[in-house]
Amino acid sequence: MGRGGCGAGRRAGADWSPRGWRLRAANGGGRHYCGRGAEGSPEASPEGSPEAPHPARGPHSCALVPTAPGAMGAGTEPPGPAPSSVYLDYNATTPLAPEVAQALGDAACQAWGNPSSAHPAGRKAKELIAGARESLARMVGGRPEDVIFTSGGTEANNMVIHTALRHFQESKGQDGATPHIVTSSVEHDSIRLPLEHLVKESLAEATFVPVSPRSGQAEVDDVLAAVRPTTCLVSIMLANNETGVIMPVSKLSQHIHVLNQKRVAEGLPRILVHTDAAQMIGKGRVDVQELGVDYLTIVGHKFYGPRIGALYVRGPGTTTPLHPMLFGGGQERSFRPGTENTPMIAGLGKAAELVSRNWEAYEAHMRDVRDYLEARLEASFGKQRLHFNSKFTGSKRLCNTCNFSILGPGLQGRRVLAHCKTLLASVGAACHSEKGDRPSSILLSCGIPYEVAQNALRLSVGRDTTRADVDLVVQDLVQAVAQLGEDGAS
């Protein structure tokens, strides 16, 4: 099925470690080697010997490869999951696909030049970045010139908010009006917290539209009802990271496009439309033309890529405004200055290639495994004892996400996970992992009762997760719940 997850779904530590990657010579050397001997082998010309050429003086070859157990020497093996563990937290992060790790390693050793330099080393890096930009554009149905590389999703989201405020100020002049932004009550913290800060500083006003307890969505009518004459941005995520509910972004964009035509005629500022697509990419179709958005956030580590990101902008600086938050060199057409991180960009480009080629197969596989998981949970715990927090009438959801609660006293999600011996998962968003036993604000916003939300577990399957993995996980959950019951009775 074209699955490429480094084997992370199955008993991760047995044959793979998320941190078990290192650089070595592409021709088979057992250590990081970027020099070249007489025959191209590390042994022929050890690093540091007089015969070994400096990496900058000639061709060199290296690759990023998984380490075998013990290969790094006694006591030096990086920590990883236990041999019997099953990772089901793919909404939090994903491992590097092997092809991505290879591309990243190759770029680190072979495209190390400054992309702004005119010599061959610089041109090689520049060409690689251009290729990655094309891959990302193809993945989301846009143009290469519409892709701006960022450090991650948080920077991309903040850049959109910053741009919307600047654009409003330029459009409204000095009349003293305060810009207004509309978003939902279930957005990622990289949207919610910047807006709360701006409101606190009296730099903006914000409306957090509650999601419907019936659909789990930010309903189009509710979002439109929140629009004011001073509204400059509507930002609604494409899919929620905890429930997996897919938001009606395309329909919303269509309505705002019509609304903008009226606003322009009335001398009101244009409303910009943004969606954070972090959770959707790699799990379903993402096409900026169909979505009709001005901005779309891309997050590499959610689709088996490295931990950088990108921002799609429909005609940056021309059709759609874009204002930099940083000032320096002219990289990324001065929208995001700073010497480019070529290896990470190369890895992101390769991850995008994999998604473009295989997303339908990925989606079908993950949906099959997710559905099997939910069937096994019902068979093991009974329908009366389970509440699926991610199932809403009439709403579509991510193919890989199962958010559920095992009902009963003393079965808080964190307690259940603490008693699991196999399952690696979470109770919600990773960025909220230190909030104790407080239930997820996302689930509460969706109308999930407090005592049910407190017991929530979020399991998210990946490209390599199998039905056998699911059987192990369900068995693990059954024993954890039984143990908690015994502890409570004693």
C-alpha positions, -999 to 999 in steps of 0.1 A, spaced: 0 0 0 30 23 -2 31 26 36 63 43 47 64 48 85 97 32 94 77 4 109 65 26 137 31 11 141 42 -24 152 61 -30 184 82 0 177 113 -9 197 118 -43 182 131 -33 148 130 5 148 135 34 171 121 69 165 155 83 175 175 54 160 188 72 129 223 83 122 244 94 92 268 70 76 286 66 43 262 57 16 286 29 5 282 10 37 305 25 63 294 20 99 297 56 110 291 91 98 315 96 70 314 125 45 349 121 32 361 97 4 390 73 3 408 60 -27 380 35 -34 353 57 -19 353 37 14 357 50 49 382 23 56 404 33 28 408 68 42 397 72 78 383 105 89 410 128 102 438 110 83 460 130 60 446 111 30 410 120 37 398 149 16 379 177 34 341 174 26 342 208 9 370 198 -15 353 170 -34 325 146 -39 312 129 -7 284 105 0 265 98 31 231 86 41 207 86 70 201 50 81 185 32 110 208 19 137 207 -18 146 204 -26 183 238 -23 199 254 -7 169 262 24 187 281 6 214 272 -7 248 252 18 268 249 42 240 217 30 223 192 59 223 161 53 243 129 42 225 96 25 231 96 -9 249 99 -39 225 62 -47 229 48 -12 225 23 -1 199 23 36 190 -11 51 184 -4 88 188 0 98 151 -20 129 155 7 141 179 36 134 156 48 109 131 82 93 125 102 102 94 93 80 65 125 61 53 124 80 20 122 113 39 151 104 62 172 95 31 164 128 14 172 147 46 205 129 50 215 133 14 208 170 15 228 174 47 259 159 31 255 168 -6 236 201 -6 253 219 22 260 251 3 243 284 10 213 286 -14 220 323 -19 255 316 -32 261 317 -70 287 289 -71 278 253 -78 274 243 -41 249 271 -36 231 264 -68 227 227 -58 210 237 -26 188 263 -43 177 237 -69 168 213 -42 147 239 -24 129 248 -56 121 211 -62 107 208 -26 86 239 -32 71 224 -63 63 192 -44 45 210 -17 25 231 -42 15 199 -60 4 183 -28 -21 211 -20 -31 220 -56 -13 254 -56 16 271 -74 52 269 -63 54 307 -59 26 304 -34 46 283 -9 66 300 19 88 278 41 85 284 78 99 268 110 66 251 116 28 254 119 30 278 149 51 304 129 28 300 99 -3 306 119 12 336 137 23 350 103 -13 349 91 -26 367 121 1 393 119 -6 399 83 -44 403 88 -38 430 114 -13 448 92 -36 446 62 -65 460 82 -45 489 95 -34 498 60 -69 494 46 -86 514 73 -60 542 77 -59 561 109 -96 560 119 -88 542 151 -109 511 145 -99 478 162 -94 448 139 -116 418 146 -108 381 140 -133 352 139 -121 317 148 -136 286 165 -135 274 201 -115 243 192 -85 257 174 -49 248 181 -31 269 207 -10 286 179 -42 303 169 -60 307 202 -31 320 223 -19 348 199 -55 360 197 -60 360 234 -27 380 237 -38 405 212 -71 410 229 -54 414 263 -32 441 248 -62 458 231 -47 453 197 -75 432 183 -109 418 191 -117 381 186 -148 359 185 -143 322 193 -174 306 177 -186 276 197 -188 243 178 -222 227 175 -227 198 199 -247 181 172 -221 182 145 -188 190 163 -183 216 136 -180 254 136 -212 258 116 -210 282 86 -241 302 98 -226 307 132 -192 319 118 -209 343 94 -231 356 122 -199 366 141 -186 388 113 -185 425 119 -176 455 97 -142 454 113 -136 417 107 -103 412 89 -97 374 92 -116 342 96 -95 312 106 -111 278 109 -90 246 111 -96 220 84 -98 191 108 -97 189 146 -68 172 162 -88 156 190 -121 146 175 -110 144 139 -141 163 128 -136 179 94 -148 215 92 -169 230 64 -141 253 52 -149 251 15 -186 262 21 -175 289 44 -150 303 19 -177 305 -7 -199 325 15 -171 349 25 -162 354 -11 -197 366 -18 -197 387 13 -163 403 3 -178 415 -30 -205 434 -10 -179 447 15 -156 461 -11 -186 480 -27 -193 494 8 -157 504 14 -152 478 41 -119 458 44 -117 424 28 -120 394 50 -91 370 46 -97 333 50 -72 309 66 -73 272 75 -48 252 95 -45 219 76 -20 203 99 -41 172 107 -57 167 72 -27 165 50 -17 129 44 -51 116 56 -74 130 30 -77 153 -1 -64 188 4 -68 212 -26 -66 249 -21 -87 256 -52 -116 235 -38 -112 250 -3 -110 286 -17 -88 298 12 -63 326 11 -39 309 35 -33 272 44 -9 260 71 13 229 64 30 210 92 56 185 82 58 163 113 21 154 109 27 136 76 60 117 82 81 147 74 106 168 95 96 194 120 94 224 98 64 238 80 51 260 52 24 285 45 4 285 13 -6 320 3 -27 326 -28 -5 351 -46 17 364 -17 21 401 -17 -1 405 -49 -35 388 -48 -32 381 -10 -13 403 15 16 388 34 37 408 59 69 394 74 74 391 111 112 390 107 136 412 88 170 403 75 181 387 42 160 383 11 152 346 15 117 335 7 112 368 -12 118 386 21 86 372 35 105 348 58 142 359 59 170 337 72 193 312 55 172 282 45 173 249 63 180 229 32 180 194 47 147 199 64 132 215 33 144 185 13 128 161 37 95 181 37 95 180 -1 100 142 -1 72 138 24 49 159 2 58 136 -28 48 106 -8 14 122 1 7 132 -35 14 97 -48 -2 76 -20 -27 96 0 -57 76 -12 -40 43 -2 -29 58 31 -65 70 38 -81 36 29 -57 17 50 -60 39 81 -98 40 78 -99 2 77 -77 -1 108 -96 26 126 -129 10 119 -116 -23 131 -103 -7 163 -138 7 171 -154 -26 164 -130 -44 187 -135 -18 214 -173 -23 212 -169 -61 213 -146 -60 243 -163 -33 265 -199 -33 252 -218 -5 236 -232 7 269 -198 12 285 -183 31 256 -188 66 243 -173 76 210 -164 113 214 -155 117 177 -187 105 161 -211 133 152 -242 129 131 -237 141 96 -200 151 101 -170 136 84 -139 129 104 -103 120 98 -97 85 87 -73 77 115 -88 92 146 -108 75 174 -116 95 205 -136 75 230 -143 71 267 -146 40 288 -174 49 311 -172 43 349 -157 57 380 -119 58 384 -113 53 346 -99 87 338 -80 86 306 -46 93 322 -51 65 348 -60 40 321 -29 49 300 -7 47 331 -18 11 336 -13 1 299 18 -20 292 16 -19 254 -3 12 242 15 45 235 -13 71 231 -26 103 247 -58 117 262 -58 147 237 -35 172 221 2 168 230 4 205 238 -21 200 266 -4 169 281 6 186 314 -29 197 325 -35 169 349 -69 153 351 -88 182 337 -108 170 307 -101 183 273 -115 218 266 -121 207 230 -144 178 241 -162 201 265 -167 226 237 -182 198 217 -208 192 244 -193 160 258 -203 158 295 -175 165 320 -174 130 335 -173 114 300 -146 138 287 -125 131 318 -122 94 307 -113 102 271 -86 85 252 -74 97 217 -61 69 196 -48 78 161 -35 51 138 -8 54 112 3 42 78 19 10 92 -7 2 120 -21 -32 115 -51 -51 128 -27 -72 149 -16 -40 166 -52 -32 173 -57 -66 189 -27 -60 212 -40 -25 221 -75 -37 230 -62 -65 250 -39 -40 268 -69 -17 275 -90 -46 289 -63 -56 314 -57 -19 324 -94 -14 331 -96 -47 350 -66 -38 371 -81 -4 379 -113 -21 390 -94 -44 413 -74 -15 427 -107 3 434 -123 -27 451 -93 -33 474 
